[in-house]
């Protein structure tokens, strides 16, 4: 056999063709569990294209391309041999025709093979494109499912918010009807201004908690509440309303392990930590929260490196972070930091230490600000128990957090428990500070609220009268009890005095009483509501006038004091 014959054999052609794997594909109908999905069904499943399949397609395409190139080269060789055979004159004509026919047959088979190879290569490229499209569709499906889940969450949240707003609208409509009714009863009284027309605050009306809740009800000190309210009204940043007034000093106190009855712990704290507290205090007073956070974070990294993340200093830094977030009203983040600090302090000082009690108290207040009253009650109860063990049951700190506990119980509709908590706080304050001091009057006012919630309005009225009478007697003496504003208001109701100027002198005297004992202002407003509830509108309007003038004068006094404080501060900075 000649070289040309050997080259033209089918075995030779088979050896020169590269081998490639045959891909196996399943149409979507054969794999319904993989390709079937529903965009709005969170339980349905889908799969992405297999990367191994894409790799196999690439390999087959490359092998087919190599096969096609080999067949093209073989075809050229056969054509060259055919030409040489046709031009060779030494070969017999019969043999030449036979070889040429054989060459033509081999060329035909090669053309078929080349066509098949190109077809397979195009088919693999098309299948690869389909796989890529399927991959894109699966990715789009995943994104749509995620967006659908997010939309469902937003829809649920919006529905809950809408329901809450609907309830508030119902309450506001009821309030509006009540105000219209009260106004219709007094529309013929021309001597009354808008404030005297029975539009005072009624403690018996049902309003959302967010309309009536104050910082004092949540356990903050009265001076802190005044600082917050006046700062909001006047936009005055004062360092006394910020960090070191309460939370910073209480937290620094933990380094020496003393109670709140001891001396200021600022002297016992590390110098750099003390300086950090004062610097952060100034930054918070200026509203520069980013700088305060950055400075605290740098100090935290240094403390973590030097003393570890289980040290007392590290817990103090966590508490400082909580204060920064509290000033920004990010109560959820503040609670997270406080819980971390609580765990560290329990491990260092024990579960019945002053440090742990201080942290529990702060967490209780923040939960109250978040309307999570069940959690607030738990931490407030823990605070009260620890404070009683550490400081004694008759300490004012115990009374303070009894009011926090009572507020949480009041919002949880545990009126009996709230009454007991407020009564204990009132007894402690009366014993330690006196019957008409601000804290005593505050806790007694909250006690009256608990009584009213139980329908014991007469008992609450007796306590309100006692508060107002005691404050009046301290200012003007017991001999002037007949001139007490409640007696004047009831006399005005009996005699139907319509001219407000007749009782103007009594109103001014009562305003002076409120200036010396501002804690009776809620009692005066509550008595106005009680009179209005009893249809004693003339008496109620007189008390509303007192409350209006007292609130206005208190605000003016605060503005003057703020201007004086600002002037002194500027002078000090200049020096």
Residue pairs with C-beta under 8 A, 6 or more apart in sequence:
4 81
4 84
4 85
4 99
5 99
6 12
7 77
7 78
7 81
8 78
8 81
8 102
8 103
8 106
10 106
10 109
13 74
13 106
13 109
13 110
13 113
16 70
16 71
16 73
16 74
17 67
17 70
17 71
17 113
18 63
18 66
18 67
18 70
19 63
20 59
20 60
20 63
20 64
20 67
21 56
21 59
21 60
21 63
23 53
23 56
23 57
23 60
23 124
23 127
25 127
28 34
28 35
33 45
34 46
34 47
35 46
36 44
36 46
37 44
37 45
37 46
37 141
38 44
39 141
39 144
39 145
39 148
40 148
42 145
42 148
42 149
46 138
46 141
46 142
47 138
48 135
48 138
48 139
49 131
49 132
49 134
49 135
49 138
53 131
54 128
54 131
57 124
57 127
57 128
57 131
58 128
60 120
60 124
61 121
61 124
61 125
61 128
64 117
64 120
64 121
64 124
65 121
67 117
68 114
68 117
68 118
68 121
71 110
71 113
71 114
71 117
72 114
74 110
75 107
75 110
75 111
75 114
78 103
78 106
78 107
78 110
79 103
79 107
81 103
82 100
82 103
82 104
82 107
85 91
85 96
85 99
85 100
85 103
86 96
86 100
88 96
91 99
167 208
168 208
171 206
171 207
171 208
174 205
174 206
175 205
175 207
178 202
178 205
179 198
179 199
182 197
182 198
182 199
182 532
182 537
183 197
183 198
183 199
185 198
185 537
186 192
186 197
186 198
186 537
186 541
189 197
189 498
191 498
191 499
191 500
192 500
192 541
195 544
195 545
195 548
196 500
196 541
196 542
196 544
196 545
197 541
198 532
198 537
198 540
198 541
198 544
199 544
200 525
200 528
200 529
200 532
200 540
200 543
200 544
200 547
201 525
201 529
202 529
202 532
202 533
203 449
203 452
203 525
203 526
203 529
204 452
204 529
204 533
209 371
209 411
214 225
215 224
215 225
215 228
215 229
216 222
216 225
216 442
217 407
217 446
218 365
218 368
218 369
218 404
218 407
219 361
219 364
219 365
219 368
219 380
219 400
219 401
219 403
219 404
219 407
220 228
220 365
221 246
221 400
222 438
222 439
222 442
222 519
223 240
223 245
224 241
224 245
224 246
226 558
227 238
227 240
227 241
227 245
228 241
230 236
230 555
230 558
230 562
231 237
231 238
231 241
233 555
234 558
234 559
234 562
236 562
236 566
237 285
237 286
237 287
238 285
238 562
238 565
239 281
239 282
239 285
241 285
242 281
242 284
242 285
242 327
243 277
243 280
243 281
243 284
243 320
243 323
243 327
244 266
244 277
244 278
244 281
247 319
247 323
247 326
247 362
248 277
248 281
248 320
248 323
249 264
249 265
249 266
250 260
250 358
251 316
251 319
251 320
251 358
252 265
252 266
252 268
252 269
252 273
252 274
252 277
252 316
253 259
253 260
253 262
253 264
253 265
253 268
253 354
253 358
254 265
254 312
254 315
254 316
254 345
254 349
254 354
254 355
254 358
255 265
255 268
255 269
255 270
255 312
255 313
255 316
256 262
256 265
256 268
257 349
257 353
257 354
257 355
258 265
258 268
258 354
259 354
259 390
259 391
260 354
260 391
260 397
261 391
261 395
266 274
266 277
269 277
270 313
272 299
273 299
273 313
273 316
276 295
276 296
276 299
276 320
277 320
279 295
280 292
280 295
280 296
280 320
280 323
280 324
283 289
283 291
283 292
283 295
284 292
284 323
284 324
284 327
289 324
289 327
289 328
292 324
293 321
293 324
296 317
296 320
296 321
296 324
299 317
300 314
300 317
300 318
300 321
303 311
303 313
303 314
303 317
304 314
307 313
307 314
308 314
309 344
310 344
310 347
310 348
311 344
311 348
312 344
312 345
312 348
312 355
314 344
315 340
315 341
315 344
315 345
315 348
315 355
316 341
318 337
318 338
318 340
318 341
318 344
319 337
319 338
319 341
319 359
319 362
321 334
321 337
322 333
322 334
322 335
322 337
322 338
322 341
322 362
322 366
323 334
325 331
325 333
325 334
325 337
326 334
326 366
331 366
331 369
331 370
332 370
334 366
335 363
335 366
335 367
335 370
338 359
338 362
338 363
338 366
339 363
341 359
342 356
342 359
342 360
342 363
345 353
345 355
345 356
345 359
346 356
348 355
349 355
349 356
350 356
352 386
352 389
352 390
353 386
353 390
354 386
354 390
356 386
357 382
357 383
357 386
357 387
357 390
360 379
360 380
360 382
360 383
360 386
361 379
361 380
361 383
361 401
361 404
363 375
363 379
364 376
364 377
364 378
364 379
364 380
364 382
364 383
364 401
364 404
364 405
364 408
365 376
365 404
367 373
367 375
367 376
367 379
367 408
368 376
368 404
368 407
368 408
371 411
373 407
373 408
373 409
373 411
373 412
374 408
374 412
376 404
376 407
376 408
377 405
377 408
377 409
377 412
380 401
380 404
380 405
380 408
381 405
383 401
383 404
383 405
384 398
384 401
384 402
384 405
387 395
387 397
387 398
387 401
388 398
391 397
391 398
392 398
393 428
394 428
394 431
394 432
395 428
395 432
396 428
396 429
396 432
396 433
396 439
398 428
399 424
399 425
399 426
399 428
399 429
399 432
399 439
399 443
400 425
400 439
402 421
402 422
402 424
402 425
402 428
402 443
403 421
403 422
403 425
403 442
403 443
403 446
405 421
406 417
406 418
406 419
406 421
406 422
406 425
406 446
406 450
407 418
407 446
409 415
409 417
409 418
409 421
410 418
410 446
410 449
410 450
410 453
413 453
415 450
415 453
415 454
416 454
418 446
418 450
418 453
419 447
419 450
419 451
419 454
422 443
422 444
422 446
422 447
422 450
423 447
425 443
425 446
426 440
426 443
426 444
426 447
429 437
429 439
429 440
429 443
430 440
433 439
433 440
434 440
435 470
436 467
436 470
436 471
436 474
436 517
436 519
436 520
437 519
438 517
438 518
438 519
439 519
440 519
441 467
441 517
441 519
441 520
441 522
441 523
442 519
444 463
444 467
445 467
445 519
445 522
445 523
445 526
447 463
448 460
448 463
448 464
448 523
448 526
449 460
451 457
451 459
451 460
451 463
452 460
457 530
460 526
461 527
461 530
464 523
464 526
464 527
464 530
465 486
465 527
467 519
467 520
467 523
468 484
468 485
468 486
468 513
468 520
468 523
468 524
468 527
469 481
469 484
469 486
471 513
471 514
471 516
471 517
471 520
472 480
472 481
472 483
472 484
472 485
472 510
472 513
473 480
473 481
474 516
474 517
475 512
475 513
475 516
475 517
476 483
476 509
476 513
481 487
483 506
483 509
485 506
485 507
485 509
485 510
485 513
485 524
485 542
485 543
485 546
486 527
486 543
488 503
488 506
488 542
489 527
489 531
489 536
489 538
489 539
489 540
489 542
489 543
490 536
490 539
492 503
492 538
492 539
492 542
493 531
493 536
493 537
493 538
493 539
496 538
497 503
497 538
498 538
500 541
500 542
500 545
503 542
507 542
507 545
507 546
507 549
508 549
510 524
510 546
510 550
511 546
511 549
511 550
511 553
513 520
514 520
514 521
514 524
514 546
514 550
514 554
515 550
515 553
515 554
515 557
518 550
518 554
521 547
521 550
521 551
524 543
524 546
524 547
524 550
525 543
525 544
525 547
527 543
528 539
528 540
528 541
528 543
528 544
528 547
529 540
531 537
531 539
531 540
531 543
532 540
